[in-house]
Amino acid sequence: MNEILQYFILLPFIGFVISLLIPERKESSISWLAFGIVFTQLTGIAIFTIIWIINGSETLNLDELTIVKTNNYTFFIDFYFDKISAVYLLIGALLTAMISTYSRYYLHREKGYKRFFNTVLFFFFGYNLAILSGNFETLFIGWEIIGISSFLLIAFYRERYLPVKNAFKVYSLYRIGDVGLILAMWASHHLFHENITFIELNNYALVHHHLASHTFIGFFIAFSLACAAAVKSAQIPFSSWLPRAMEGPTPSSAIFYGSLSVHLGIFLMLRTYPFWEHQIIVRVAIGIMGLTTSVIASMIGKVQSNVKSQIAYSSISQIGLIFIEIALGLDNLALLHFTGNALLRTYQLLVSPSVVSYLIRDQFYNFVPMQEKTNPWLSKRVRNSLYVLSLNEFNVENIQSAFLWRPLRALGKSLDFLNLNSVYLIFLPLYSVGALLYIFQESIPPEVINSIPNLFAFFGFVFVLKSFSERKSPFLAWTLIVLSHYWIAMAILFNEKVTASELIMYLAGITISGIIGYVSLLQLKKLEKRILINQYLGHAYDHPIFALFFLIAALGVTGFPITSTFIGEDLLFSHIESNQYLLAFLISSCFVVSGIAGIRIYARLFLGPHVKTNHELPYKSA
């Protein structure tokens, strides 16, 4: 039965590719293809699961494909199936089939009809890949696909200001969650000295043997995984993104943020539970996080005037309870709770437009003012304070801005002396010096050599900080992103012996993507004369081909799994020693901030209200 697992990945991918080839005007063909692919997947998974249960429910593992193999590292695709996979796959296919049917009529004659179903099938492919993943690398591929699908669906109404702005906010937080997963992958390579699979994580003797002498690394991995799960499942202090994601169409809100994508953090915790189940501090921390989120989200949800926001915070509250159940070791209850919450939130979001319409009409005839309730446990002052805090969503977004985004922007603005000319004047000489130091490193004291990787990684971090805060030239921002990856390559080159093929694999993806992006910018400037990134320009209206190519280039330089950059990143991380936490932090931060900066350039140039105003211009509050 192991061999069958690969077909559950192949089928959605084939459906996505075929959907790209169908003309936009053929709405019926597009929607029927999506429904047919998803329904076939649902039927196949149901039959497969029944046979699997009859045969004894043994855990299945399939080592599908080895992509890269070096002396001390192997990058391979691995598939894994157990009860967690079965529940998530069945619920995912069932809800996606329902959404495909609902969307056929809900989005009829919508301008982005084909784009919506393309993105849903792309998401469905990434979702199945993540759920069937048998190691962290395979999981991360699906994780990234789900992230970019979320961005595209939130920004579905790309001519509006708020959907594009909120899509970028959500993607930025997703990238922060990616740091946790990247660092967990890096640390696990050093802990187990191999690309660990999930089936090996279930081996208590193996895990206990490695954790016995590496307690801190074990805690670091568990903490990183919990951070990634908290971001993906909108737990405190990252809960503000979920209601913002409701700017997308109602069907995408139902499938992504009501049922499937938002529960992916729970899946990560369930899948890695055998690793951290004996770390009491981690379990307590996860339980406290879930309890805090559940209480705060419940209070915020009660004061929301928007039905989608109410459902979003209700879902966050329930997910917090599921985290508590996982921390207590109640995995079967957590799976049951996930199933009920996913089905309920999908139903609520799909019927919300009808319910709101009915209530608006009903209030004219049957309106009764709500009676004030007395609470003997809380004074009026405390209740009023909690009410105001709930209205302000406990200032979670302001706290994020104060401690994360504003400092990054401030650091970037302090580098305003950098322009295209000065960047090359600084980069080329220093990079040449770095090359000379590498050639003559045997004659340089070891203390100096050991500090060079951190120095070059810091240079890369400085470049992406400037790119993140750049508000004028897209050429400067793009160049800084590409050059930051060259600093990273130089840092790893000094850190440990790296083969030429590894560096070529990494830099080839960066270079090709960088050239495609730069040529797209040049052509856009040739047509539009003046392009700045201090506002949304909306050039996707007139230049959809350039928008597509630049999006692919932006994904390429951010390590998305469509270029060799993704594999190269993982290979480079395998050369960072287990005690080099500063270097790992700097390089992972470069990857994250460069990803945010790249998508920001794309959003500013091609999304939002059209700058020429010769297209329909919705209000900012639309």
N, C-alpha and C positions, 0 to 999 in steps of 0.2 A: 504493500500500500504506500510505501514511502515515495515511490516514483510518481504517484498521482498528485502529490503536493505541488509540483512545479506547474501543473496545468491550471491550478487556481490562481497563479500569478500570470501565466501566459494569456489566459482568456481576457481579463480586463485590459491588458496591454494591447492585444490585437483589436479589441473594441475601440480603444482610444485612438489608435492609428487610423482605423477605418473612418472614424467620425471626423477626422481632420480632412479627409478626401471628399466628403459629401458636400455639395454646394449649399450655401447658406439658405437659399430660397426653399429648399426641400425640408420643411419643418417636420413633416410626418416621418420621413426616412430617418432623420436624426434622432427623433424621440423614440421611434420603434427600435432602432439599433441599440440605444442606451438601455431601454427596458428589456430587450431580448438578451443582451449580454448579462445584465444583472440577474434576470430571472433564471437564466441557464446556470449561472454561478450559484444561485440560491438552491436550485434543485440538486445540483451536483454536490454541494456541501452537505445538504440534508441527507442524501443517500449515503455519502461517504461517512458521515458521522454515525448513522444507524449501523452500518456495517462495522465501523470501528468499535462501537459499543458492544456489538454481538461477539466480536473477536477478542474481547477482554480489555479494551480501553488501554492498550499499552502505548507508552509514549513513542512517537515517531520522530526520527531525525534523518535528514537527507543532506549530505554534503554535496551540493549541486555543482559548483564551479570554482576552481582555483584561478584567480585572475593574476596575482603577482606572488612570486615566491622568492625570497632572498635567503641568505645564510641564517638569519635569526628572526625572520618574520614571514608570515603567510597571510595574504589577503584573500579570503574566499567567501563565497555566498553559501549560506547554510539555511535550511528550512526545518521548522520544528512544529510539532502538533501535539497538543494535549487538551485537557478539558477547558483551559482558559482560551486557547485558540478556537476551539469548537464554539464556545458561547459567543465570542466576539465576532467570528466569521458569520455565524447564523444571523445574529442581530444586525450586523453591518449590511449583509446582502438583503435581508428583509426590508430594512428601513430605506435603503437606497432604491430598491424596486418600487416601494411606495412613493418615494419622492419623484422618481422618474415618471410615474403615472400622473401624479399631481401636477408636475411642472409642464406636462404636455399642453394643458389647457391654461394654467395660471400664467405662463409666459408667452402665450400665443401672440404672434405679431410683435413681440418685443425685439428691439434692435439687436440685442446680444443673445438671441435664442441659441444659435449654434455655439457661441462662445461659452454659454452656460453649460450645455451638455458636454462639450469638450472637457471643460474643467472638472465636472462631476465624475466623468470616466477616468480622468487623470488622478483625481483624488481617490477613487475606488481602487485603482491600481496600487497607489501608494499605501492605502489602508491595508489591503490584503498582504502586501509585501511586509509591512511592519508587524502585522499580527502573526504571520507565518515565519517571521525571522527566527533564525536559530543562533545568531550571535549579534554582538553590538553593531558590527559594521553593516550587516543587512538591515537591522532595525533602523540605523541612522539614515539609510537611503530612503526607506519609507517615511521616516520622520520628517525629512527635508521636503519630500514631495507633498506631504500633507500641509506643511507650512506654507509653501509657495501657492498651493491651491487655495488655502485660506485667504491669502493676500488678494489673489485674483477674484475670488468670489465676493469678498467684502467690498472691493472696488468695482463690482459689476456695473453699477451706475457711475461709470467713470467720468461722465460730464458734470457730476456734482462735486461740490467741495468736501462735504463731510465724509461721504463714503471713502474717498481717496485718502483723506487725512487719517481717518480711523483705521483704514487698512494698513497704512504705514506704521501707526502706533502698535497695532497687533503684531505685525511682522518684526518690529524692533524688539518687543518683549520675547517673541519666539526665539530670536537669535540669542537672547540672554540665556534662555533655557538650553539652547544648543551648547553653550559653554559647559554646562553641567555634564551633558552627555559626552562631549569631547574629552573633558578631563577624566571622566570615569573610564572611558575607553583607554586613555593613555595610562592611567594608574593600574588598570587591570592587566595590561600587557606586561608591566613590570612585576606585578604581584604573582601572576601565574607563569610568566616567561613564555607565553604563547597567546594566540588569538583564541580566547576562551569561548566555549559554546555554552548555551543555556542548559543543555543536557548534562554538561559537566558541573554546572553550578548546583545541580540537584544531588551531586555526590558529596555528602556531608563530610566524609573522611578527607577528601581532597581539599575542600574549602577550609575546613578546620585546620588542616596541616599548614596551609599557607598563611592563614590569619594568626596562627599561634605566635609566630615570630615577627609579624608585620601588622600589629594592631592599628597603628596610626594610618597606614595606607588603606586598610580595610574600612576604617571610619571615614576617610577622605572619599573613597569610592561611594559609600552609602550616602554620605551627605550630598555629593554631586548628583547622584541619581534622584535623591529627594528634591533637590532644587529644580532639576529638569522636569520632574513630575508636577511640582507645584506650579510652575509657569504654564505648562500645557493644560493643566486642569483648573487654572484660574484660582488658585488658593492664595490666601493672604500671604504676602503683601502684593500679589500680582493679579488680584481679582478684577481690577478695573477694566481689563481688556474685553471681557466677555460681553457686557452690554454694549460696548462700542462696536463689537463685531456684528451686531444686529442690523447695521446699516445695509447689509446685503439683502437680496430677495428673501422672502419668507421661506421658500423651500431650502435654500442654502443655510439659513439660520437653523432650520429644523434638523437637517442632516449633520451639520458641522457642530454647531455650538449648543444644540439641545441634546444630541444623542451620541455621536461617534467621536469626533475630534476631541471634544472636551473631556472624554473619558480615557484618552490615551495615556494620561499620566497615571491613572489607576492601573492600566494594563502594565506599564513599566514597573510599578511597585509589586504587582502580583508576579510578574515574570522573574524579577530579581529577589523575591522574598527569601528563597533559601540562602542567599548570600548574607543578608543582614538580619535574619530572624533572631540570631543569638546576640546581637548588639543592642542591649537594653536601652542605651542612651538614644540611639537612632529611633527605636520604636516609640519611646516616650515623646521624642521631638515630633515625630509624624503624627502621633495622637493629639498632641497639644495644638499643632498646626491645623489639623482637621476640626478640632473642637472650636478653636478661635474663629476659623473661617465660617463654620456653621452658624455660630451665634451672631457674628457681625453681619453676614450675608442675609440672615433671616430678618434682622432689624432694617437693613437697607431695602430689602425687597418689599417690606410693608408700606413704605412711603413713596414708592415709585408711581408716577402717573402714566407711564408708558407700559403697555401690556407686555411687550417684548422684554423690557428691562425687568419687569416683575418675574417673568418666567426664567430669565437668565440668572437672577440672584437666587431664585428658588432652587434652580439646578445646582448652583455653586454650593448652597447650603447642604443639599443632599450628598454631593460629592465629598464634602468635608466629613460627613458621617461615614461614608464608604472608606475614607482614609483611616478613620478610627477603627473600623472593622478589620482592615488589613493589618493595622498595628497590633490588634489583639489576636491576630492569627486566624480570623474567621473568614477564610478565603471563599468558601462556598456561599456564605451569606453575602459577601461583597459582590460575587458574580450575580447572585439573585437580585441584589439591590441595584446593580448596574443595569440589568435587563429591565427592571421595572421603571427606573428613572429615565432610561433612554426612550422607552416606548411612550411613557407619559409625556415627556417634554416634546417629543415629535408631534404627538397628537395635539397638545396645547398650542404649539406654534402654528400648526396647519389650520386649526379652527379659529385662531385668534382674530383674523380679519372679520369673520362672520360674527363672532361673539361681540366684538367692539361695535360693529354696525347695529346689531340687535339692541345692545344696551343704550346706544345713543338715541335710538328711536323710543325705547321703552321709558327712558327717564322723563320724557315730556308728559307722560301720562301717569306714571306710578312712582315719581320721585319722593323719597322719604328721607329727611335729614338723618344722618347717623347720630345716635345718642352717645354722649360722652361716657366712656367707661372709667370706673374708678379702680385703682390698683392699690390694695392695702400694703403691698410690699415695697412700693417705690413712692417717694414724695413727688409732688408736682414739679419741683425744680429739677429733679433727676430725670423724670420722664421728658420734660421739655428739652433738657440737654441732650438726651439720647435721640430725641426727634430731630434736633438740628444737626447732630453728628450724622445721623442716618441720611438726612437730606443732602449733606455734603459728602456722602459715601465715605465717612471717616477720614476724609482728606488723603486717601491712599494715593491718588494720582498726583496730588501736590507733593507728597513725600517722595514719590519716585522722581519727580522732576527736580526737587531740591537736592536730593542725594545722588542722582545718577545723570540725568540729561543735562541739567544746567552746568555742573562741573565739567562734563565732557565738552560742552559748547564753549565754556569759558577758557578751557585749556587750548581748544582749537583756535579761538579768536586771538589768543596771545601769540599765535604763529602767523599773524597776518603779513609778516614780512616775506613769507614764502609766495612767490609767483612762479610762472613757468620757467622763466630765465634763471631765477635763483635756485629753483629745485634742481635743475640740471647742473648748475654751477656747484651745488653742494653734493649732489648724488654722485656724479661721475668721478670727481677726484677722490672722495671718500671710498667709493666702491673699488677704485683702482688701488688705493692703499690697502684695502681689505684683501684684494687678490694677491698683492705683494707679500703681505703678512702671512697669508696661507702658504705661499710658495716657500718662504724662508722661516716657517714656524719652528723648525728644529733649533734655530739659533736664538729663539725668543724665550725668556723665562716662563716656566709653566704657570706661574701666578697670573701673568699677563694674558696668556692664551686662554686660561679658564674664565677670565672676565670678558673676553671679546664676544662670545655668543650673546650674553645679556646686553652688551652695548649695541650690537647690530639689531637685535630684536627690539630694543628701545627706539632705535631710529625708525624701524618699521612702524611702531606704535605711534610715534610722533607724526609720521606721514598720514596715517589713517585718521588721526585726530583732526588734522587740518582739513582733510577731505570731508570729514563728517560735518565740520562747521562752515565749510565754504558756501557762500551765498551768491557768488557771481559767476565765475567761469566753470562750466561743466568740463572743459578740457583739463583744467588744473586738477579738479576733484578726481577725474578719471585717471589721470597720469599718476597722481599720488597713490591711488589704490593699487595700480599695477606695480609701481616701484616698491611699494611696501612688501610685496611678496618676494621681490628680489633680495630685500634686506633679510627676510626670514630664511631664504635659501642660504644666504651667506652665513647667517648665525648657526644653522644646523651643520654647515660644512666645517666650521671650526669645532663644533661640539663633539663630533664623532666621525669616524670614517664612513662616508656616504658614497655609494656607488654612483657612477655617472648616469646610469639608466634611471635611478631613482630621482635624481635632480632633473633630468630631461623630462621624465614623466610629469613631474610637478610643474616645471616652468613652461613646458610646451602648452599645457592647457591655459595657463595664465597668459602667455604671449599671444596665442591665437585669439583668445577671447578679448584681450586688450586691443589687438589690431582691429578686430571686427567692431568693437565699441567705438574706437577712435574714428574709423572710417565712417560709421553711421553718424557720429557727431559732425564730422566735416561736411557730409552731404546735407545734413539738416541745416547747418549754418549757411551753406551755399544757397539753399532754397528759401530760408527764412531770414537771412542776413544777420539777425541779432538774436542770440539765445542766452538767457541767464537763468539761474536756478534759484532766484529769490522769490519766485511765485510759481503756481501751477500754470503751465502753458497749454496743455491739452492738444498737442500736435498729433496724437493718435487719430484724430478726425481726418486730417489731410494726408498723413504719412503712416498708414498702418504697417507697411512693410518695414520701414525704419524702426518703428516701435517694436516689432517682433524681433528683429535682429539685435537691437540694443538690449532687449530683455534677455535674450539667449546669452549675449556677451556678459551682462551683469550677473547672471546665474553662474556663468563659467568662472569669473574671477572670484566669486564668493564660495567656490568649492561645491556647487550643486552637482549631484551625480549624473551629469551629462557630458562631462569632460574628464580628462585624466587628472585634473586638479584634485578631485575628491580623493582618489586613491593616493595621489602624491601627498596630500595632507596627512593621511593616516600613516604613510611610510615615514614621513619626516618626524611625526610625533614618536614613532618607535625608537628614534635616535636621541630622544631627550631622556636623560638619566632620571631615576626615581627620586633623587634628592634635589633636582633642579626645579623647584616649585616656581621660582620667579620667572625662569625662562618659559616654563609651560604656561604660566598665567599671561605673560606678555604676548606669546605667539597665539594663544587661543583668543585673547582680547583683540589682536590684529584681525584674526579671521572673522570674529563677530562684528566688530565695528566696520570693517571693510564691506561686509555683507549689507549692513544697514546703509552705509554710504552709497553703495552701488544701486540698491533698489530706490534710494531717495532720489538719485539723479534721474532714474527712469520715471519715477512718479512725477517729479517736477516738470520734466520735459514733455511727457506724452499723456499724462492724465490730468483730470480736473477740467474746469471751464475753459473753453477755447479763448486764447488771449486776443484773437482778432475780433471777437464778438460777432462774427458772421454765422455762428451757429447758435442754437438755442442756449440761453444762459439761465439756469435755475438759480434761485437764491442760495446764499451760503447755508441757510438753515434748512434747506430742502432735505 
